[in-house]
Amino acid sequence: MPNTALTDAAAFKQLQEHHQTALGWHMRELFSAQPDRFERMSLSAAGLLLDYSKNRIESSTLELLLSLARERQVEALRDAMFTGEKINFTEHRAVLHTALRTPAAQADAAALQVDGQHIAEDVQGVLSRIQSFTTRVRDGQWRGHTGKEITDIVNIGIGGSHLGPQMVCTALHNFTHPRLQSHFVSNVDGHDLDAVLADVNPETTLFIVASKTFTTQETMMNAQTARRWFLKHAKEAALALHFVAVSTNAQAVGAFGIDTANMFPFWDWVGGRYSVWSAIGLSIALAIGFDNFRAFLDGANAMDRHFREAPLESNMPVIQALIGIWNRNFFNSESLSIAPYHHNLRFFPAYLQQLDMESNGKRITRDGSAVEVATCPFIWGDVGTNGQHAFFQLLHQGTDITPIDFIAVLKPAHDIPQHHQVLLANCFAQSEAFMRGKQADEVRADLQQQGANEAELNMLLPHKTFNGNRPSNTILMQELTPATLGALIALYEHKTFVQGAIWGINSFDQWGVELGKVLAKTIHSELTGEAVPARHDASTNALIALAKQALG
Ligand SMILES: O=P(O)(O)OC[C@H]1O[C@H](O)[C@H](O)[C@@H](O)[C@@H]1O
């Protein structure tokens, strides 16, 4: 991999110059001069269409960005990931979430090894266990301790052991089993667990304790509390019918009191934020059934094959990543807003926050030096049309220019008439408005037509004028299915990967998260009186004292 700074790359320097020219472009002019812009600047893969024509780019911009990708050896790093090299070098780990979705029959599946272990067999073995377990629960063969069918599944996990299951179960709501209600508990805040326990019956509830490490404070605490709650209603022998675990840490699972026969394993070469495809997806397979879970994996696998095989210029994750680099490193956009126009995708922005920001929220390059450019933008957003009535004003007329990813689904999963046309009309109208804006002469004509007098017109003109030229991508799919959702997540995973490769950072560790965990342990022991308060700063000391007083 290149050990040179990104800013020394020839293509980077050319892009800096090119950017000076790009500052003079307005997209509305580019569109009127180029009727074929959509054809040239959109592409399809794995059931998704990416329209990237509403960006401040020309063909020459793309050529330079592609040269940058080549110069930064994105393809070599991609191949290293797919073939199991330990590219997560700070943790000495391979990065093989893609292997979790590779069908056993696919040519490259059998060859993959990690530390001499053929991993395809392990992957297929766990998948068959997931298949038989989820089928038994769904068919009503696996029953609670009083002989009743399971009605509620509670996934206890946080971060990657929570966001994926919750997002996918919500997105695929229309595919879920009518008897099984999914619940998710992540926060150590007791209000979270309390609300779920109030809603479920211990006779018919299955708890999944999902944690890669099985040491995460929040998950362990929630799991212990759920276990105590359960034991108020049942005997210890009944636990095995109501508690299963998903983890890489069999020892800790056993110590917790879950029989390892009830544990679904995965491996350290699966990062937490990439683990939805592993046994962490157990709650998904329970909700939507194994065949749909397999379709979800297949959709991601279709995107993997596209990412591996398509030339860079027609490679969707590569193009999406390069557009992001253009906006971030040349136009200095500090954030990226995610706008899914589908209510069932309401947890998708939160899911992407972990995926992208935990992966690329880094400032040190692979050779240990500080990056010289900005890396991951803030990722945030909400579903359309809700966001339009909250923060879109800033997106239209605020002082920062925030690129937006619009995600739309052409066919709804409901049969209520008219709503979907209105939803899609709003989505397309927004991206058009961000691109075109509303120029002063158009505002003037409108105001004159409304009969505004000259003074009124001059007062309103600057307020009602939108410059436009604000960039967005639109991702379209026919329907939101397990397969298209799988492809959509994989698209963003690979986009994140390509950007990390260009910035020269390790996208697969997360040392920053560790510090907070350590500090919280110290303060917790001070709060509970087991330790003498450490000498913190005056603010932290006072806050601890106040909490101690209140909690007794
Ligand atoms: O699955 P667990 O081991 O409980 O970890 C849960 C989460 O913990 C930390 O926050 C990590 O930064 C995340 O990447 C991880 O997903």
The ligand as an ORCA input file, in Angstrom:
! r2SCAN-3c Opt
* xyz 0 1
  O     -20.429     -6.874     20.444
  P     -19.699     -6.267     21.583
  O     -18.394     -6.950     21.853
  O     -20.568     -6.232     22.824
  O     -19.346     -4.800     21.203
  C     -20.309     -3.802     20.998
  C     -19.643     -2.538     20.474
  O     -18.648     -2.160     21.417
  C     -17.859     -1.031     21.117
  O     -18.616      0.127     21.152
  C     -17.206     -1.149     19.772
  O     -16.584      0.056     19.440
  C     -18.224     -1.511     18.713
  O     -17.577     -1.736     17.494
  C     -18.990     -2.742     19.116
  O     -19.957     -3.025     18.124
*
